[in-house]
Amino acid sequence: MSTQRSNGGYALDPVLLGIVLSILLLGLVMLASASVSKASKETGDFLFFVKAQLGVAAVGTLGAAVVAMIPTSFYFKHANLLLIAAAVLLLAVLLPGIGHEVNGSRRWIRLAGVRLQPSELVRVMVLCWVAAYAARREKELRESLTGLVKPLGVTFIFSLMLLMEPDFGAAAVLFVTAFGLLFLAGARLRWVLLCVATAGAGFTLLMVSADYRLERLTCFLDPWAKADNCGYQLAQSLIAIGRGEWFGVGLGDSIQKLFYLPEAHTDFLFAVLAEELGMAGILLTLALFMALVWRTLFIARSAAAAGLAFEASLAAAFGLWVGTQALVNVGVNLGVLPTKGLTLPFMSYGRSSLLVAMMWVGMVLRVHHEATTRARGSASSSSRRAAIVEAGA
């Protein structure tokens, strides 16, 4: 794949930008369709949520441009400070007067009248620390179980803090992403499997330790038995997906979005997409996310080949996160996973989610720039040395 350079010499990745833009545009189209009834009823403006999403996308694009100019060495140098800041943010959410509660969950902070969800940013901060740990302690990570347990212990503490909000979905995605990142960084497979089994048992205990989580699990197993209660949302999602068949009922013609399916513009946007665009829309969406994960991991591999271990882990962390969260969201909509409050990246309505995701793209673009610059510098040095040897001969 060819890489284009701007006049200022910045190495951009048009493939990554094209994939993200495609997902974002598809999301805006489906958001316009899924939110029209809710927006008209609650605000009187049928495009209210689309306009808000566009505004966040614009701010996120600016934020991505700023982040793309920050050397990755900044995150490596200040990884511990980022981890401390992440802890402060999660503690602030739990403090009365600062944290804001919605539907029984305290996941938001109000700043200047704007509601923000710190867990989105916290995941990036924690994964930056994990990437820095993997780069600094590569030998220990590869050669000992202790080297794997240490970062997983830190990640587990942050997962518990997320569970206190409670936000089981965010905690699970963070833990799975950290596992995958440490494995890619060199942790031995047998130790990873041992920790996965232990963590799986732990999360299972957490799942059944709270009545509301256990209820979600039982509803997920048989939503039709409780379709008038806890299984209502999933049942309506399955009805929407079933109506879509191969090519959908047509863009804008969803019935389930007309107040039958709760959260149609956020967590269950995929169900509306499946109803209106059918299997063809589902396959297109999955292909776009697979392409995004592939391209991000390709950038991570390029960074690793250039000798940039930390940068490679940063890019891989984004790919693992976006792939895991998209998989969980789609699985919830299809009824193969318990219901979680997780958005579909770049598509579902959510200010904090989209803003942080866009800025994370800027970080991956920075990794691509540094890897490309390093590779070109190495190639130039090799050419010069070959020329000197040839001249001397």
N, C-alpha and C positions, 0 to 999 in steps of 0.2 A: 504494500500500500504506500502510495506516495505521501509525503508530508510537505505541507505548504508552509512557507515562512512569510511573516509580515515584513513590511519595510523596516521595522525596528529590529528585525532579526529574531523575533520570537517564533519558536517552532510550535505551531498549532496542529492539532489532530482533527482534520475535517470529518473523518469517519465517526469519531466519538461525538463530535458536535452534531452531526447529522442524525445519529441515532437518538440522542437526547431530545433534539428538536422534534423529531417524528413522534416520540412518545408523548412529549408535552402537548403537541398540537392535537393528537388523538384524544388525549385526556381533556383538553379544553372543549372539543366537540362533544364528547360524551357528558361532560359536566354541564354544558349548556342544555342538553336534553334531559339529563337526570334531575336537575335542580329547578327547572322552570316552574313547576307547580308550587314547590316549597317557597321559592323566592317570591313569586307573585302573592302568595298568601301572607307571608311574614313581613315583606318589605314593600310590596307594591311594584317592585321592579323585577321583571322576570329574568333579567340578566345580572342580578345583584352578585351572585356567587361567581359568575364568570368574570365580571369586572374586577372583583376582589382578587381572584386567582391571577388574572393578568397583571394586576398591580404588584402582587407578590413575585410573579415571574420576572417582572422588570427589575424589581429591587434585587432579586436573586441573581439575575444576570450581571448586574453591576457588582454585586458581592463576589460573584465568581471571577469577574475580571480583576478585582482587587486581590483576591486570594491567589489567583494565578500568577501574580507578580511577587508574592512572598516566597523567598527561598525555603525549601523544605528543611533546611538546617535549623530554621527557627523552631519548628515543631520538635525536632530531635533534641535541641538544646533545652527547650522549656517543657519537655514531656511531663516532668514531675509537677510543675506548676499547673499544667492543664488538668492533671489528675486531681489536684487539690481544688481547682476551680469547679470541676465536675461535682465533687463532693459537696461543695458549698451550695451549688445550684439545687441539688437534690434535697439538701437539708432545708433550704429556703422555701421549697414547695410545701414542706410539712409544717411551716411556722404559721400560726394564726395571724391574719392581717396581711400576710404576704402571699401565701398560697391561696389559690382560688379553686373552690370545689364545684364540680359539675357532675350530675348524675351519680353522686356518691363517691366519686374519685377526685382526689386532690392532686392534679397533674399540671396545673397551670399557675403562672405568675402574671399579675396585671402590672404593666408598666405604661404610664402615660395613656391609660385607657385602652391599651392594646393587650390582648391575652396571648401569652407565649407559653409553649410547652417545652420546658428545659430538657426533658428526656431525649429529644431529638438531637440537641447539641451535645448532651452528655455522652451519648453513644460514640460520637466522633472523637471527643476528647479521650475517652477511655481506650478506644481502639488506636489512637495515636500513641498513647503510652505503651500499649501492648506491642505495637510495631517497633517502637524505640527499644523496648526490652529485648525483643527478638534480635534486633541488630546488635545491641551491646552484649548480650549474653548468648550469642549464637552457639558457642562451644558447649556451654552448660546446658542449653536447651536440647542440643543434639545428643548429649552423652549421659544425661541423668534424668530421672523422674522428677527430682526436686526442681530442676530447671523448668519443667512444664507446670508443676503444681503451684509455684510462686505466682506467676501471672494469672493463672486460673483462680487462685484464691482471691486476688484483688478484684478480678472480674465478678466473682461470686458475691463479694461484699456489695458491689454496686448493683448487682442483680437483686439482692435482698432489699436495697434501698428503693429500687424501682417497684418491688412488690409491696412496699409499705404505702404506695400512693393510692390504690394498687394499680400496677400496670404489668400484668403477667406476660403479655405479648412482647412488650419492649424488652423485658428481662430475658425472655427466652431467645429473642433474636440477637441480643447483645452477646449472650453466652455462646450460642452456636457460631456466630461470626468470629468470636475470639478463638474458639476451638479450631475452626478452619484455618484461621490466620496462623496460629502457632504450628499447625501441622504443615502448612505450606512453607513455613520458615525453617522446618527441619526436625521437628519433634518426631520421635520414633512412633511408628504406627501402633505397636503393642501398648505403649504407654497412653497414647491418645485413646485407644479403644477402652482401656481400663478406666480412664477418667470419664469417658463418655458414659460408660455403664454406671459409674458412681453418680455422675451428675443426673443421668436419666432417672435413677432411683430417687435422688433428692427432689427433683422437680415433680416426680409422681407423688411423693409424700406431700409436697406443697400443694399440689392440685387437689388432693382429697382432704387436706387439712382445713379448708374453708368451705362452708356450705354452698356459697354462691359459685365457687369454682367447680365443686362436685356437681352442682345442678347443671352448669354449662356442659360438663362432660356427658352427663346422662342425656341431656337434650340433643347433643351432637350425635349420639349413638342412635337415637330414635326421635327425630324432631316431630314426626307426625303424631306421635302419641301425646305430645304436649304442644300441639300447634296453636292452641289458644292461650299459651302461657310463655314459658321460656323458649319453646321451639318455634315461636311465631316468625321471628326474623329469618331463620334459616329456611323454614318451610316456604316463605314468600320468595326467598332467593332461588330456591330450587324450582319453584313454579315459573319464575322469570326465565331461568336458563332453559327449562324444558320447552317453553313457548318459542324460543329462538330457533330451534331445529337447525337446519344447515345454513341458511342465509338470513335469518332473522325476520322480524315482523316489519322492519323498515325503520330508518333513523327518525327518531321523534315519536314513534308510535307505541312505545312501551306503555303497558297498562299498570304494571306493578309499581312504577315510579309515582303513580297518582295516589300517594299516601297509603298504599298497601305495604310497600317495602320500606321499613325504617332505615334511615341513614343511607338513602339511595345515592346521595352525592358524595359520600365519604367512604365508609368501610365497604359498602356494597355497590360501588360504582361498576364493578366488573359484572355483576348480575344484570344490570341494565344494559351494559354493552353486549352481553351474551343474548339478551332478549331481542335487541334491536338489530344486531349484526350477525347473530347466529354463530355456528361453528367457525365460519370463515373469519369473523371478527375475533373469536377466541384464539385461533391459530395465529392470526396477524399479531395480536398483542403478545402472545407467548414468544413468537419469533423475534419481536423487537427487544424484549427483555433478555432473551438468550443472546442476541447480538450485542447488547450493552455489556452483559457479563463477559462474553468472549473478548470484546475489544479492550475492556478494562484489564482483564488478565493478560492479554497480549502486551499491553503497556507495562504491566508489572514484570512480565518476563523480559522485556527489553531493558527495563531498569536493572534487573538482576544481572543480565548479560553485560551491562556496562559497569558492574561492580557497585551498584547503589542498592544495598540491602534494605535500608530503612525505607527508601523511596518505593522500592518494589512492594514492600509490605503495606505501605499506605495505599497504593493503587489496588492491591489485592483485597484490602479491607473493604474498600468501596464496592468492588465487584461482588464479594461474598455477602455484604449487607444487602445490596439492592436485589440480588438473586434470592436470598433467604426471605426477605420481607415480601417480595412479589409472590414467591411460592406460597408463603403462609396465607397471604390475602386471597389468592386464587383458591387455595385449598379450603379456606373458610367458606368462601362463596359457593364452592361445589359440594360442601358438606362432608369433606374428607378429613377436616381438622376441626377441633373445637373453636367456637366463636372467640375471636380476639379483636381488640380495638386497634387494629393496625391498618393504615392507609395503603393504597397501591401507589408506590413511588412515582412521582411526577404526574400522576393522573387524578387521584382523589383530591377532593377539596381539603385543604389544610395549610394554614399559613406557615406554621413552624416547620412542618414536614417538607414542604416545597422549598422554602428558603434555605434550610440546611442542606437539602439534597443538591440544590443548584450550586451552593458554595463548595460542596464536596467535589462537584464536577470540576470546579476551578482548581482544586488541589490536585486532582488527577491530571489535568492539563499541565500543571506545573511539573509534575513527575515526568510526563512525556517530554516536555521541553528540556529538562535537565538530562534525561537519558539520551535524547537525540543529540544534545550539545556535547555530552561526554563521548558518545560514540563517534561523532564527527571529529572531535579533538584527537581521539585515539587514532582514527584513520589518517588524519593529517600528519600526526607524529610518525606513524609507521611509514608513510610515504616519504617524509623527509629523511628518515633514517635509511630507507632503501636507496634514495637518491645519493646520499653521502657515501654509502658503501659502494654503489655503482661508480661514482666519480673517483673514489679511491682506487678501485680496481683498474 
